[in-house]
Amino acid sequence: MSSASSYETERSNRRYIAASMEAPLLEREHEADLARRWLEDRDEAALHELIEAHARLVVRIAAGFRSSGLPQGDLVQEGNIGLMEAADRFDPERNVRFSTYASWWIVAAIQNFILRNSSIVRAATTPKQRRLFFNLRRLRARHATGFDGRLTQDDREIIAQMLDVTVADVQKMEAHLSRPDQSLNAVVGEDDSLEHMDLLADGGPGPEDLAVASNGDHTRRAYVHQALGRLSPRERQIIVDRFLKDDRITLAEIGEEFGVSKERVRQIEGRALTKMRAILSEFVDEPTELFAVD
């Protein structure tokens, strides 16, 4: 079924190309008149004649992008979108032939299509990267001096200078163009037990860092627990409610619980914190490393 579909698609493409070559060329005055009729009156018949007369231009430009590996029919379709965009923006009063103006829109439409579909990962997002993407293959064929047509570091420096990009940009684009997209779930090796995803580096802390952090947390908790044990019951309760619970309690709420004013709770809290800092200084030089409050 797929081969039949491909055959029919190829036949359709050939018929379209043949028809585009048979369309008559337009004289300058008639071309300008068609453009005016479309822009001013939205005359669809004028638009169709203008587009059909320049379909051969789309086919010729699309043929220059055969090395992209994308179907020729798709490139032509995208080029036609650019051609219609040009027809909608063309100003016949500027005394410029429509083919000259439309060529830029056709190229832009085809290039955008190639960038969107050549890879899952967008490799060219800036004008310089786009220029590098579309010129690297040609320049590599011309300037490569390495084994088997590969670029040497000197070759990359020459290309980088020609395209006004960095050598690192050339290396990244070279790697992108030389490797097809691969699924992270693709199997590595022959035993089907290892996937590409298993080889990705983990940016989180390693086992040693986790062990050190866990040990440090345990030590800090032990020091704070000892300091709390040397406070009075009311002081200890206020410190726990104010700083060691997920949902902190306000001074007013604690005052209601103990039957004292909010200001009195603040005084007890300050005295308890001073005691704790003095106690914790017996264990470390800087108590705030163990018990910090706002």
MOBEL-V12185 format. One record per residue. N is the residue number from 0. RES is the residue in three letters. PHI is phi in whole degrees, -180 to 180 (* if undefined). PSI is psi in radians with two decimals (999 if undefined). OMEGA is omega in whole degrees, -180 to 180 (999 if undefined). Layout:
# MOBEL-V12185
<<N;RES;PHI;PSI;OMEGA> <N;RES;PHI;PSI;OMEGA>>
This chain:
# MOBEL-V12185
<<0;MET;*;-0.74;-178> <1;SER;-67;-0.67;180> <2;SER;-68;-0.67;177> <3;ALA;-63;-0.74;179> <4;SER;-63;-0.73;180> <5;SER;-65;-0.68;180> <6;TYR;-65;-0.78;179> <7;GLU;-65;-0.67;178> <8;THR;-64;-0.75;179> <9;GLU;-64;-0.72;178> <10;ARG;-62;-0.74;179> <11;SER;-63;-0.72;179> <12;ASN;-62;-0.74;-179> <13;ARG;-66;-0.71;179> <14;ARG;-63;-0.72;180> <15;TYR;-64;-0.77;-180> <16;ILE;-63;-0.75;179> <17;ALA;-62;-0.73;-180> <18;ALA;-66;-0.66;-180> <19;SER;-65;-0.56;-180> <20;MET;-75;-0.37;-179> <21;GLU;-87;-0.26;-179> <22;ALA;-65;2.36;-177> <23;PRO;-70;2.56;175> <24;LEU;-74;2.73;-176> <25;LEU;-105;2.47;171> <26;GLU;-73;2.72;-176> <27;ARG;-57;-0.80;-177> <28;GLU;-66;-0.73;-180> <29;HIS;-67;-0.68;178> <30;GLU;-60;-0.81;179> <31;ALA;-64;-0.66;179> <32;ASP;-65;-0.73;178> <33;LEU;-62;-0.74;-180> <34;ALA;-62;-0.72;179> <35;ARG;-65;-0.76;-180> <36;ARG;-61;-0.64;179> <37;TRP;-74;-0.79;-176> <38;LEU;-70;-0.66;-175> <39;GLU;-92;-0.65;-174> <40;ASP;-113;-0.08;-177> <41;ARG;55;0.78;180> <42;ASP;-78;1.83;-176> <43;GLU;-67;-0.54;178> <44;ALA;-63;-0.68;177> <45;ALA;-66;-0.71;179> <46;LEU;-63;-0.80;-179> <47;HIS;-60;-0.73;179> <48;GLU;-66;-0.70;180> <49;LEU;-66;-0.73;-179> <50;ILE;-70;-0.79;-178> <51;GLU;-63;-0.61;-179> <52;ALA;-70;-0.37;-178> <53;HIS;-112;0.21;178> <54;ALA;-63;-0.59;179> <55;ARG;-63;-0.53;177> <56;LEU;-65;-0.71;178> <57;VAL;-63;-0.77;-179> <58;VAL;-62;-0.74;-179> <59;ARG;-66;-0.76;180> <60;ILE;-68;-0.74;180> <61;ALA;-62;-0.60;179> <62;ALA;-63;-0.46;179> <63;GLY;-73;-0.16;-180> <64;PHE;-111;0.41;180> <65;ARG;-60;-0.55;-176> <66;SER;-69;-0.15;179> <67;SER;-68;-0.36;-179> <68;GLY;84;-0.02;180> <69;LEU;-90;2.68;-178> <70;PRO;-57;2.39;-178> <71;GLN;-62;-0.65;179> <72;GLY;-61;-0.68;179> <73;ASP;-67;-0.69;179> <74;LEU;-63;-0.71;179> <75;VAL;-65;-0.73;179> <76;GLN;-60;-0.78;179> <77;GLU;-65;-0.67;177> <78;GLY;-62;-0.64;178> <79;ASN;-65;-0.60;176> <80;ILE;-63;-0.75;176> <81;GLY;-63;-0.65;178> <82;LEU;-63;-0.74;179> <83;MET;-69;-0.62;176> <84;GLU;-63;-0.70;178> <85;ALA;-64;-0.71;180> <86;ALA;-63;-0.55;-179> <87;ASP;-78;-0.28;-176> <88;ARG;-115;-0.12;-174> <89;PHE;-69;2.40;178> <90;ASP;-113;1.80;-177> <91;PRO;-67;-0.26;-178> <92;GLU;-77;-0.17;-179> <93;ARG;-84;0.01;176> <94;ASN;60;0.71;177> <95;VAL;-120;2.41;178> <96;ARG;-67;2.49;-177> <97;PHE;-61;-0.63;-179> <98;SER;-62;-0.67;179> <99;THR;-64;-0.78;-180> <100;TYR;-69;-0.74;-175> <101;ALA;-69;-0.47;-177> <102;SER;-57;-0.70;-179> <103;TRP;-65;-0.71;180> <104;TRP;-69;-0.64;179> <105;ILE;-65;-0.83;179> <106;VAL;-61;-0.77;-179> <107;ALA;-62;-0.73;-179> <108;ALA;-65;-0.74;-180> <109;ILE;-68;-0.75;-180> <110;GLN;-63;-0.74;178> <111;ASN;-62;-0.67;178> <112;PHE;-64;-0.75;179> <113;ILE;-63;-0.76;-180> <114;LEU;-63;-0.63;-179> <115;ARG;-74;-0.47;-170> <116;ASN;-117;-0.11;-179> <117;SER;-76;-0.37;-179> <118;SER;-160;2.68;175> <119;ILE;-66;-0.61;-179> <120;VAL;-91;2.21;178> <121;ARG;-73;2.05;-176> <122;ALA;-98;-0.26;-177> <123;ALA;-137;1.88;-178> <124;THR;-117;-0.18;179> <125;THR;-117;2.81;179> <126;PRO;-57;-0.69;180> <127;LYS;-67;-0.71;179> <128;GLN;-67;-0.63;177> <129;ARG;-64;-0.75;178> <130;ARG;-63;-0.69;178> <131;LEU;-66;-0.73;-179> <132;PHE;-60;-0.78;-174> <133;PHE;-86;-0.14;-178> <134;ASN;-117;-0.19;-173> <135;LEU;-65;-0.75;-179> <136;ARG;-59;-0.79;-179> <137;ARG;-65;-0.77;-179> <138;LEU;-71;-0.56;177> <139;ARG;-65;-0.73;178> <140;ALA;-64;-0.51;-176> <141;ARG;-87;-0.60;-170> <142;HIS;-113;-0.15;-177> <143;ALA;-65;2.26;179> <144;THR;-121;0.01;-179> <145;GLY;-81;3.12;-179> <146;PHE;-64;2.36;176> <147;ASP;59;0.64;176> <148;GLY;73;0.37;-180> <149;ARG;-91;2.73;-180> <150;LEU;-82;2.39;170> <151;THR;-92;3.03;179> <152;GLN;-62;-0.67;177> <153;ASP;-64;-0.68;178> <154;ASP;-62;-0.73;-180> <155;ARG;-64;-0.66;179> <156;GLU;-66;-0.66;178> <157;ILE;-65;-0.80;-179> <158;ILE;-66;-0.71;179> <159;ALA;-61;-0.71;179> <160;GLN;-69;-0.67;-180> <161;MET;-65;-0.65;-176> <162;LEU;-101;0.05;178> <163;ASP;59;0.83;176> <164;VAL;-130;3.04;179> <165;THR;-86;2.79;177> <166;VAL;-62;-0.62;178> <167;ALA;-62;-0.66;177> <168;ASP;-63;-0.71;179> <169;VAL;-64;-0.74;-179> <170;GLN;-64;-0.75;-180> <171;LYS;-65;-0.77;-179> <172;MET;-68;-0.64;177> <173;GLU;-61;-0.78;179> <174;ALA;-66;-0.67;-179> <175;HIS;-65;-0.72;-178> <176;LEU;-76;-0.39;-176> <177;SER;-91;-0.21;-178> <178;ARG;-122;2.26;175> <179;PRO;-74;2.81;176> <180;ASP;-63;2.45;178> <181;GLN;-130;2.47;177> <182;SER;-73;2.51;176> <183;LEU;-67;-0.30;179> <184;ASN;-95;0.10;177> <185;ALA;-68;2.47;-176> <186;VAL;-77;2.42;175> <187;VAL;-106;2.21;-179> <188;GLY;88;-2.86;-173> <189;GLU;-113;-0.13;-175> <190;ASP;-96;0.02;177> <191;ASP;60;0.31;-178> <192;SER;-102;-0.14;-175> <193;LEU;-130;2.28;177> <194;GLU;-113;2.86;178> <195;HIS;-58;-0.61;-179> <196;MET;-60;-0.56;-179> <197;ASP;-68;-0.29;-177> <198;LEU;-97;-0.05;179> <199;LEU;-70;2.43;180> <200;ALA;-72;2.41;177> <201;ASP;-88;2.07;-178> <202;GLY;-80;-0.04;-180> <203;GLY;-81;3.11;180> <204;PRO;-65;2.57;180> <205;GLY;-81;3.07;-180> <206;PRO;-58;-0.69;-179> <207;GLU;-66;-0.76;179> <208;ASP;-63;-0.71;179> <209;LEU;-64;-0.69;180> <210;ALA;-65;-0.76;179> <211;VAL;-63;-0.78;-179> <212;ALA;-64;-0.73;180> <213;SER;-64;-0.74;179> <214;ASN;-65;-0.68;179> <215;GLY;-66;-0.71;178> <216;ASP;-62;-0.72;179> <217;HIS;-63;-0.72;180> <218;THR;-66;-0.77;180> <219;ARG;-62;-0.75;179> <220;ARG;-62;-0.66;180> <221;ALA;-65;-0.74;179> <222;TYR;-64;-0.80;-180> <223;VAL;-64;-0.68;179> <224;HIS;-63;-0.73;178> <225;GLN;-64;-0.71;180> <226;ALA;-66;-0.71;178> <227;LEU;-62;-0.61;-179> <228;GLY;-66;-0.30;-178> <229;ARG;-101;0.16;174> <230;LEU;-96;2.86;174> <231;SER;-72;2.81;-179> <232;PRO;-57;-0.73;-179> <233;ARG;-69;-0.72;178> <234;GLU;-62;-0.76;-179> <235;ARG;-63;-0.73;-180> <236;GLN;-65;-0.71;180> <237;ILE;-65;-0.75;180> <238;ILE;-64;-0.75;-180> <239;VAL;-64;-0.80;-178> <240;ASP;-66;-0.60;-174> <241;ARG;-86;-0.54;-170> <242;PHE;-130;-0.32;-172> <243;LEU;-112;0.10;176> <244;LYS;-107;2.65;177> <245;ASP;-63;-0.75;178> <246;ASP;-103;1.74;-177> <247;ARG;-70;2.54;180> <248;ILE;-100;2.48;-178> <249;THR;-77;2.86;178> <250;LEU;-61;-0.67;-179> <251;ALA;-66;-0.71;-180> <252;GLU;-66;-0.70;178> <253;ILE;-67;-0.66;179> <254;GLY;-62;-0.70;177> <255;GLU;-64;-0.66;-179> <256;GLU;-65;-0.69;-177> <257;PHE;-95;-0.08;179> <258;GLY;73;0.59;178> <259;VAL;-130;3.01;-179> <260;SER;-77;2.85;178> <261;LYS;-62;-0.66;-180> <262;GLU;-67;-0.60;178> <263;ARG;-67;-0.67;177> <264;VAL;-63;-0.68;180> <265;ARG;-63;-0.67;179> <266;GLN;-66;-0.76;179> <267;ILE;-64;-0.71;179> <268;GLU;-61;-0.78;180> <269;GLY;-63;-0.74;179> <270;ARG;-65;-0.68;-180> <271;ALA;-67;-0.69;179> <272;LEU;-65;-0.67;178> <273;THR;-63;-0.72;177> <274;LYS;-62;-0.79;-177> <275;MET;-64;-0.70;179> <276;ARG;-63;-0.69;179> <277;ALA;-66;-0.71;180> <278;ILE;-68;-0.79;-178> <279;LEU;-67;-0.46;178> <280;SER;-66;-0.26;175> <281;GLU;-73;-0.40;-177> <282;PHE;-100;-0.65;-177> <283;VAL;-136;2.82;180> <284;ASP;-73;-0.60;-178> <285;GLU;-121;1.73;-176> <286;PRO;-61;-0.48;-179> <287;THR;-64;-0.30;177> <288;GLU;-67;-0.43;-177> <289;LEU;-101;-0.57;-172> <290;PHE;-147;1.66;-178> <291;ALA;-107;2.43;178> <292;VAL;-128;2.77;179> <293;ASP;-78;999;999>>
